C-alpha cells in the first residue's frame, strides 16, 4: 500500500494513492511554509514514475493587481533570481527587488529537504513561468510542486504566518485499519514535532517512520518549515494542520 500527502505552512497537501487496501476518504489542508509528507507502504510496492506528483497547484490573491511595467519588471527580476540561488543556498532563498518609492516585490523559494541542488533548481525554474501564466496580474501568488514551492508578494513574507496560504484539497484517498493508522500517524507527528523544534535558522527539517497494523505497514513522514520561521511559529503551523487533518478524517469516518 502506498499513500502520500504533503502540505506546507506556506505549502500544500497533495495526495497520491496506489492501493487496493485503502478504506477511508481524506480531505487535506494546503498551506505554504510547512511541508508534511507521509508515505505508507509495504516493502513490495514501488511507485511508477508516471504516477509521481509532478504537477503544479497555484493560488492567486485577488485583492490587489498590478498594471505598471515597473512592478512587472521587479517581479520578473525577483523570480529570475530564485532558481540558481535557492540551489546554492541549501534549498531556501528569498529575494526583494524595489524600494519604498517603487513598490517592492518579495519572492521566495523552498525545495523539498531530501532532493539535490540540481533537482531543486529545476523545480523552481519550471514553476516560475507556470505561476506567471496562472496568476498574470496579481501582486501575490504561490505555486506548489512536488519538490518545491515558489511565492511572491508586495507584502513582507519573511517570518510571517499568513492564513491566506492555507486552503483545502480533497481527494479519494482511503486507508484500511483506520484506528491503527490514526494512532500511528499521531505518534509519528509528535516525534517529528520534537525533532523540528531543534532546527536552526538554516534548516528546519524532521524525518521519521512508524509501523502499524498486523501487516506492519509503514508511514514515512517528512516535516519541513521555511527557515525564516521561529520554532514557535513552525510548531504552531504544524499543530494547526494536524488538528485540521484530524477533524477532517473524523468527519469522513
One Martini backbone bead per residue (centre of mass of N, CA, C, O) as a GRO file, in nm:
protein
  253
    1UNK     BB    1   0.098   0.035   0.021
    2UNK     BB    2   0.030   0.374  -0.102
    3UNK     BB    3   0.079   0.704   0.045
    4UNK     BB    4   0.049   1.064  -0.011
    5UNK     BB    5   0.125   1.379   0.167
    6UNK     BB    6   0.117   1.745   0.143
    7UNK     BB    7   0.249   2.041   0.309
    8UNK     BB    8   0.265   2.413   0.367
    9UNK     BB    9   0.320   2.682   0.580
   10UNK     BB   10   0.380   2.742   0.284
   11UNK     BB   11   0.179   2.484   0.165
   12UNK     BB   12   0.102   2.142   0.078
   13UNK     BB   13  -0.153   1.906  -0.009
   14UNK     BB   14  -0.081   1.618  -0.165
   15UNK     BB   15  -0.219   1.328  -0.340
   16UNK     BB   16  -0.122   0.969  -0.355
   17UNK     BB   17  -0.281   0.661  -0.453
   18UNK     BB   18  -0.166   0.304  -0.424
   19UNK     BB   19  -0.445   0.092  -0.371
   20UNK     BB   20  -0.668  -0.182  -0.238
   21UNK     BB   21  -0.673  -0.112   0.098
   22UNK     BB   22  -0.815   0.149   0.101
   23UNK     BB   23  -1.098   0.291   0.330
   24UNK     BB   24  -1.044   0.615   0.357
   25UNK     BB   25  -1.137   0.936   0.347
   26UNK     BB   26  -0.975   1.244   0.250
   27UNK     BB   27  -0.895   1.574   0.380
   28UNK     BB   28  -0.683   1.847   0.299
   29UNK     BB   29  -0.430   2.086   0.375
   30UNK     BB   30  -0.322   2.398   0.265
   31UNK     BB   31   0.010   2.535   0.257
   32UNK     BB   32   0.354   2.725   0.275
   33UNK     BB   33   0.579   2.672   0.539
   34UNK     BB   34   0.492   2.364   0.540
   35UNK     BB   35   0.603   2.016   0.539
   36UNK     BB   36   0.402   1.722   0.476
   37UNK     BB   37   0.504   1.380   0.444
   38UNK     BB   38   0.337   1.069   0.364
   39UNK     BB   39   0.421   0.713   0.359
   40UNK     BB   40   0.247   0.413   0.279
   41UNK     BB   41   0.384   0.073   0.302
   42UNK     BB   42   0.520  -0.194   0.146
   43UNK     BB   43   0.802  -0.360   0.028
   44UNK     BB   44   0.657  -0.437  -0.271
   45UNK     BB   45   0.633  -0.133  -0.342
   46UNK     BB   46   0.617   0.072  -0.632
   47UNK     BB   47   0.664   0.384  -0.808
   48UNK     BB   48   0.562   0.514  -1.076
   49UNK     BB   49   0.666   0.786  -1.246
   50UNK     BB   50   0.381   0.867  -1.375
   51UNK     BB   51   0.263   0.885  -1.053
   52UNK     BB   52   0.382   1.132  -0.978
   53UNK     BB   53   0.410   1.464  -0.826
   54UNK     BB   54   0.432   1.656  -1.136
   55UNK     BB   55   0.255   1.908  -1.041
   56UNK     BB   56   0.065   2.206  -1.023
   57UNK     BB   57  -0.029   2.449  -0.770
   58UNK     BB   58  -0.244   2.741  -0.749
   59UNK     BB   59  -0.237   3.083  -0.597
   60UNK     BB   60  -0.442   3.378  -0.617
   61UNK     BB   61  -0.442   3.711  -0.518
   62UNK     BB   62  -0.731   3.939  -0.560
   63UNK     BB   63  -0.678   4.221  -0.396
   64UNK     BB   64  -0.419   4.273  -0.599
   65UNK     BB   65  -0.307   4.454  -0.879
   66UNK     BB   66  -0.105   4.497  -1.172
   67UNK     BB   67   0.014   4.754  -1.437
   68UNK     BB   68   0.304   4.809  -1.414
   69UNK     BB   69   0.619   4.781  -1.544
   70UNK     BB   70   0.786   4.803  -1.286
   71UNK     BB   71   0.662   4.563  -1.134
   72UNK     BB   72   0.708   4.348  -1.348
   73UNK     BB   73   1.015   4.374  -1.348
   74UNK     BB   74   1.061   4.311  -1.048
   75UNK     BB   75   0.928   4.035  -1.048
   76UNK     BB   76   1.110   3.896  -1.259
   77UNK     BB   77   1.374   3.945  -1.110
   78UNK     BB   78   1.305   3.791  -0.851
   79UNK     BB   79   1.239   3.516  -0.984
   80UNK     BB   80   1.511   3.478  -1.147
   81UNK     BB   81   1.686   3.452  -0.870
   82UNK     BB   82   1.601   3.168  -0.752
   83UNK     BB   83   1.715   2.901  -0.877
   84UNK     BB   84   2.027   2.933  -0.826
   85UNK     BB   85   2.010   3.026  -0.522
   86UNK     BB   86   1.853   2.790  -0.389
   87UNK     BB   87   2.073   2.579  -0.450
   88UNK     BB   88   2.318   2.731  -0.313
   89UNK     BB   89   2.135   2.779  -0.024
   90UNK     BB   90   1.998   2.487   0.056
   91UNK     BB   91   1.668   2.541  -0.045
   92UNK     BB   92   1.670   2.861   0.039
   93UNK     BB   93   1.514   3.169  -0.093
   94UNK     BB   94   1.530   3.532  -0.094
   95UNK     BB   95   1.373   3.825  -0.259
   96UNK     BB   96   1.433   4.186  -0.320
   97UNK     BB   97   1.260   4.429  -0.528
   98UNK     BB   98   1.300   4.750  -0.456
   99UNK     BB   99   1.120   5.030  -0.304
  100UNK     BB  100   0.931   5.269  -0.150
  101UNK     BB  101   0.885   5.421  -0.438
  102UNK     BB  102   0.892   5.109  -0.543
  103UNK     BB  103   0.720   4.855  -0.517
  104UNK     BB  104   0.802   4.582  -0.367
  105UNK     BB  105   0.938   4.252  -0.427
  106UNK     BB  106   0.863   3.937  -0.286
  107UNK     BB  107   1.063   3.634  -0.293
  108UNK     BB  108   1.031   3.265  -0.276
  109UNK     BB  109   1.211   2.949  -0.209
  110UNK     BB  110   1.136   2.591  -0.159
  111UNK     BB  111   1.281   2.281  -0.095
  112UNK     BB  112   1.299   1.971  -0.067
  113UNK     BB  113   1.505   1.822   0.178
  114UNK     BB  114   1.578   1.541  -0.023
  115UNK     BB  115   1.713   1.712  -0.249
  116UNK     BB  116   1.901   1.825  -0.490
  117UNK     BB  117   2.020   2.104  -0.654
  118UNK     BB  118   1.920   2.035  -0.941
  119UNK     BB  119   1.623   1.968  -0.871
  120UNK     BB  120   1.565   2.234  -0.737
  121UNK     BB  121   1.620   2.426  -0.972
  122UNK     BB  122   1.423   2.295  -1.174
  123UNK     BB  123   1.160   2.335  -1.018
  124UNK     BB  124   1.169   2.644  -0.998
  125UNK     BB  125   1.198   2.703  -1.302
  126UNK     BB  126   0.923   2.571  -1.387
  127UNK     BB  127   0.720   2.732  -1.196
  128UNK     BB  128   0.732   3.031  -1.287
  129UNK     BB  129   0.578   3.042  -1.566
  130UNK     BB  130   0.322   2.905  -1.453
  131UNK     BB  131   0.255   3.119  -1.243
  132UNK     BB  132   0.229   3.358  -1.442
  133UNK     BB  133  -0.005   3.235  -1.610
  134UNK     BB  134  -0.209   3.192  -1.360
  135UNK     BB  135  -0.093   3.491  -1.235
  136UNK     BB  136  -0.067   3.764  -1.412
  137UNK     BB  137  -0.168   4.037  -1.206
  138UNK     BB  138  -0.088   3.953  -0.934
  139UNK     BB  139   0.083   4.048  -0.633
  140UNK     BB  140  -0.007   3.750  -0.534
  141UNK     BB  141   0.156   3.419  -0.518
  142UNK     BB  142   0.140   3.048  -0.557
  143UNK     BB  143   0.349   2.745  -0.583
  144UNK     BB  144   0.301   2.386  -0.602
  145UNK     BB  145   0.530   2.124  -0.587
  146UNK     BB  146   0.684   1.840  -0.528
  147UNK     BB  147   0.991   1.994  -0.470
  148UNK     BB  148   0.840   2.286  -0.454
  149UNK     BB  149   0.823   2.643  -0.384
  150UNK     BB  150   0.649   2.952  -0.485
  151UNK     BB  151   0.663   3.305  -0.383
  152UNK     BB  152   0.480   3.620  -0.405
  153UNK     BB  153   0.498   3.980  -0.295
  154UNK     BB  154   0.419   4.314  -0.164
  155UNK     BB  155   0.467   4.175   0.101
  156UNK     BB  156   0.569   4.065   0.387
  157UNK     BB  157   0.700   3.716   0.457
  158UNK     BB  158   0.911   3.712   0.665
  159UNK     BB  159   0.810   3.564   0.956
  160UNK     BB  160   0.512   3.495   0.833
  161UNK     BB  161   0.188   3.407   0.915
  162UNK     BB  162  -0.058   3.307   0.661
  163UNK     BB  163  -0.388   3.220   0.603
  164UNK     BB  164  -0.396   3.235   0.289
  165UNK     BB  165  -0.207   2.968   0.252
  166UNK     BB  166  -0.465   2.826   0.323
  167UNK     BB  167  -0.618   2.514   0.222
  168UNK     BB  168  -0.818   2.279   0.022
  169UNK     BB  169  -0.774   1.922  -0.060
  170UNK     BB  170  -0.930   1.680  -0.238
  171UNK     BB  171  -0.981   1.317  -0.215
  172UNK     BB  172  -0.979   0.939  -0.246
  173UNK     BB  173  -0.836   0.864  -0.003
  174UNK     BB  174  -0.764   0.547   0.158
  175UNK     BB  175  -0.774   0.353   0.475
  176UNK     BB  176  -0.684   0.100   0.651
  177UNK     BB  177  -0.705   0.078   0.973
  178UNK     BB  178  -0.786   0.353   1.106
  179UNK     BB  179  -0.693   0.346   1.404
  180UNK     BB  180  -0.398   0.263   1.354
  181UNK     BB  181  -0.326   0.495   1.168
  182UNK     BB  182  -0.391   0.733   1.355
  183UNK     BB  183  -0.197   0.654   1.585
  184UNK     BB  184   0.061   0.647   1.417
  185UNK     BB  185   0.049   0.938   1.308
  186UNK     BB  186   0.048   1.077   1.582
  187UNK     BB  187   0.320   0.967   1.684
  188UNK     BB  188   0.490   1.079   1.452
  189UNK     BB  189   0.425   1.387   1.479
  190UNK     BB  190   0.536   1.419   1.762
  191UNK     BB  191   0.829   1.346   1.694
  192UNK     BB  192   0.866   1.563   1.471
  193UNK     BB  193   0.819   1.809   1.648
  194UNK     BB  194   1.070   1.769   1.822
  195UNK     BB  195   1.278   1.780   1.596
  196UNK     BB  196   1.203   2.063   1.465
  197UNK     BB  197   1.264   2.233   1.726
  198UNK     BB  198   1.590   2.184   1.667
  199UNK     BB  199   1.611   2.380   1.463
  200UNK     BB  200   1.737   2.625   1.245
  201UNK     BB  201   1.803   2.902   1.030
  202UNK     BB  202   1.872   2.695   0.790
  203UNK     BB  203   1.703   2.429   0.908
  204UNK     BB  204   1.364   2.271   0.905
  205UNK     BB  205   1.392   1.922   0.970
  206UNK     BB  206   1.195   1.609   0.962
  207UNK     BB  207   1.245   1.248   1.011
  208UNK     BB  208   1.027   0.948   0.983
  209UNK     BB  209   0.885   0.639   1.134
  210UNK     BB  210   0.601   0.396   1.123
  211UNK     BB  211   0.423   0.121   1.240
  212UNK     BB  212   0.125  -0.078   1.137
  213UNK     BB  213  -0.035  -0.340   1.195
  214UNK     BB  214  -0.023  -0.678   1.104
  215UNK     BB  215   0.136  -0.590   0.820
  216UNK     BB  216   0.340  -0.363   0.869
  217UNK     BB  217   0.299  -0.081   0.802
  218UNK     BB  218   0.444   0.226   0.668
  219UNK     BB  219   0.524   0.553   0.792
  220UNK     BB  220   0.652   0.832   0.624
  221UNK     BB  221   0.803   1.137   0.751
  222UNK     BB  222   0.793   1.492   0.653
  223UNK     BB  223   0.921   1.797   0.797
  224UNK     BB  224   0.892   2.149   0.678
  225UNK     BB  225   1.032   2.462   0.732
  226UNK     BB  226   1.090   2.768   0.700
  227UNK     BB  227   1.372   2.924   0.832
  228UNK     BB  228   1.227   3.205   0.917
  229UNK     BB  229   1.092   3.055   1.124
  230UNK     BB  230   1.007   2.996   1.421
  231UNK     BB  231   0.955   2.751   1.640
  232UNK     BB  232   0.669   2.842   1.719
  233UNK     BB  233   0.557   2.876   1.431
  234UNK     BB  234   0.606   2.590   1.336
  235UNK     BB  235   0.438   2.447   1.555
  236UNK     BB  236   0.173   2.597   1.499
  237UNK     BB  237   0.139   2.506   1.210
  238UNK     BB  238   0.139   2.203   1.260
  239UNK     BB  239  -0.093   2.189   1.462
  240UNK     BB  240  -0.312   2.304   1.273
  241UNK     BB  241  -0.298   2.082   1.055
  242UNK     BB  242  -0.343   1.831   1.230
  243UNK     BB  243  -0.617   1.921   1.334
  244UNK     BB  244  -0.757   1.932   1.057
  245UNK     BB  245  -0.708   1.641   0.978
  246UNK     BB  246  -0.860   1.512   1.213
  247UNK     BB  247  -1.137   1.639   1.156
  248UNK     BB  248  -1.174   1.535   0.866
  249UNK     BB  249  -1.153   1.231   0.932
  250UNK     BB  250  -1.395   1.220   1.127
  251UNK     BB  251  -1.609   1.317   0.913
  252UNK     BB  252  -1.527   1.048   0.718
  253UNK     BB  253  -1.611   0.791   0.897
   0.00000   0.00000   0.00000
